Amino acid sequence: MNIKIFADGADKISILELNKNPMVKGFTTNPALLVKAGIKDYEDFGYDITAAIKDKPISFEVLSDNWAEMKLQALKIASWGPNVYVKIPITNTKGESSCMLIEDLNWSGIKINVTAITTIEQAEFIIKKLKYPRGAYISIFAGRIADTGVNPVPIIRRAVDLVRGTEIEIIWASPREVLNIYQAESCGCNIITCTPDLIKKYELLKGKDLKEYSRETVQMFYDQAKGYTL
């Protein structure tokens, strides 16, 4: 498989365990995952993870909605380690473009992960602004796009074409099922983020014989029906 799998989560034990898995090439987090994992001190969490993982890229997201604060947070996050990418949302909560901040950080040599992208126009615009990539990711939320009934594949393919020959990499973010891993790879996508559960499912089911999977499914239903009578 050519596509790189990044584990998406904020549970320290799970992250350190997945770091032993040769399939996992990097890690991503976001504020929603921090809350889910019960993280109380973001900075301590960041230092803990970067102290343990030094040879794989790790993306941490800024927390503020204010441009000046976002820049200060980005600089602090970047200082956690040379393998750190700073996640900057494509807009703030008011829908204002983060382009100027991204350009500024990019010029300063900060590794950036532009996140929450859902349209090809957003991707095209920001890719043009990343003129000095010391490392840059474009996270297209394919799963959320698909949730609206729109096929994300053409958007991913176009983005992949736009970054060809550059240091910028495209991330298929928010996948919903194992099929998305194969879809992302067929698009030429560089990276896909996967939850620990999705990684386990992929490892279990890749190359699975469908006829045998059918029999196993029937077996599961049969076993679960033993407590019922008709």
N, C-alpha and C positions, 0 to 999 in steps of 0.2 A: 504493500500500500504506500502510495506517494504522499498522500495527505497527512499532515501532522495532527495528532489529537492532543488538545489542551484540556486538562481537567478543570471543570468549573465548580467552585465551591469555596467555603470559608471555614470548614471544620479542620482544625489543625491535625488531628489524628488521621483523618482520611487523606489529607494532603500528603503527609509524610509517608503513609502507606503507599499511596499512588506514585510517589516519587521513586519507589523501588520497581515500578512496572515499566519495562523498556518501551512499551507502547506509548506511554505518556511523555510528550516532548515539552510540555510547558503547563502553566497554570493561569487561571483568570479568576477574579473576584468581582463583586459589586456590592453596593450598600444593602440591597435586599438579601443577599446571601450572608452578609455580616449579621444582620438582624436574626435571620433563620438559625445561624450557628450560635447565637447568644454572645457575640463578641462585644465586650464592654469598652475596651481600650484599643482603638484602631492602630495607633502607633506601636504599641507593644506587640500587637498581632503581626504587624508588618515586619518589625525587627526579628521576631521569632522565626517567621517563615523564611525571610531572606538569610538569616544566620544558618538555617538548615539546608536551604536549597540555593546553591551558588552557580550551578552550571546549566540551568534552564530558565527561560524567560517567564516572568511573573507579572501580571497586570493588576495594578491597584487603582481604584477610581477616586477622583477628587470628590469631596462631599458638598462643597459650597455651590450656591447659585449666583454668586457675585464674582465678576471677572477678576478683580484684584485679589480676592481671597482664593479663588481657584488657582491663580498663578502661584501664590505663596504655598498653597497646599501641593501643587504639582512639583515645585522645587524640593519641598520636604520629602515627598514620596520618592522622587528620583534619587535622593541621597541615601535611600535605604540599601541600594546596591546597584552594581553595573548591569545586572540582568533585569532590572525593573523597567517596566513600561507603565507610563501614566495614562490612565483612561480619562479622556475628556469627551463629554457628550457633544454631539453635533450641534445641539442648541441648549439654551437654558430653559427653565420652566415657562418663560414668557415667549418662547419660540424664536428668540434672537440668536443669530448665528454665532458660533464660537470661533469663527474663522480667524479673527485677529489674534486671539489668545493662542490658537494652535500654531499659527505662523510664527508668533513670538517664541513659543517654546521650541518649535522646530529649529528656528534659527539659533537658539541657545544650545542646541545639541541634545535636548531631552528626547528620549525614546517615547513615542506617543502611540496610544491605541485610541483612535477616534471611534467612539461607541454610539449605540442607539441609532444607527443609520437604517432607514427603511425605504429610501427611494434612490433610483439611479442618479437623479439630479443632485442629491446631497453628496453621493459618492464622487461623481464627476467633478463637482465644484471643489471639494476638499482635496482630492488627489492632485489637482492643479496647484494647490497651495503648498503642498509638501515638497518643496524644491531642494531641501537639504536633509534628506532622511538619513539619520544615523541609525535608523531602525524605526519603522512605522508600520502599524497595523490599521486596517480599515475593517471594523466589525459591522457586518451587515446582518441585521436581525431577521434572518430568513424564516425562522419559526413564527415570529410575530407577523411577518408579511403573509405567510401561508394561512395564518389564523383568520385573516380578513378575506380569504378566498382568492388572493392573488398568487400566481405562481412565482416564487422567488428565483427560479433557475435562470431566466433571461437576465435578471438584474445582476446575479452573481457572475454570469458569463461575461457581461459587458464590463463589470468592474475588473475582472481578471485580465481582460484584454487591455484595459487602460493602464494597468501597472506592469505589464509585461516589459522586461528589460530594466526595471527599476528595483530598488531595495524595499519597496513597499509590498506588504503581503495582505491578502484578503482573507478575512475570517468569516466562516459561516457560523453565525451565533444563534443561540436559542433553538437548537435542533429538538425535534419532538420524538423521533424514532430512529432505529438503526438504519432504515432506508436512507435517511438524510446523509449519513456518512458516505454512502455510495454515490448519492446524488452530488454531494459536494466535490468528491474526487473526480467524478465524470465532468464537472464544470471546470476542472483545473484549479479549483480553490486550493489555497496553500494550507489552511488550518481550519479545523472545526472544533468548537468548544463542546464538551460533553460532561454531563453530570456523572458522578461515580456510578449511579445505577445504570445509565446508558452504556458506560464503558463495560460494565459487567455483562450486560445483555449482549453487547457486540461480541465480546470474547466467547460467550456461550453459544451464540447462534450463527456466527460467520461460517459459511459453507454448510449450513444445516440442510440435511435432506428433508424436503418438504413432505414427502410421503410419511416418513418416520415421525415428523413433527405432528402430522395429522393424527397418527396412532397415539402419540403421547398426549395429545389434547383430549382425545376420546377417553384415554385411561384416567386422566385427571377428573373429567366429568363423572366417570363411572365411580371412582373412589369417593368423590364428594357426595354422590347420590345414595350411598349405602345406608344412611340414616333415615331414608324416606321409604314409604310404602304406598302402593296404589291398590 
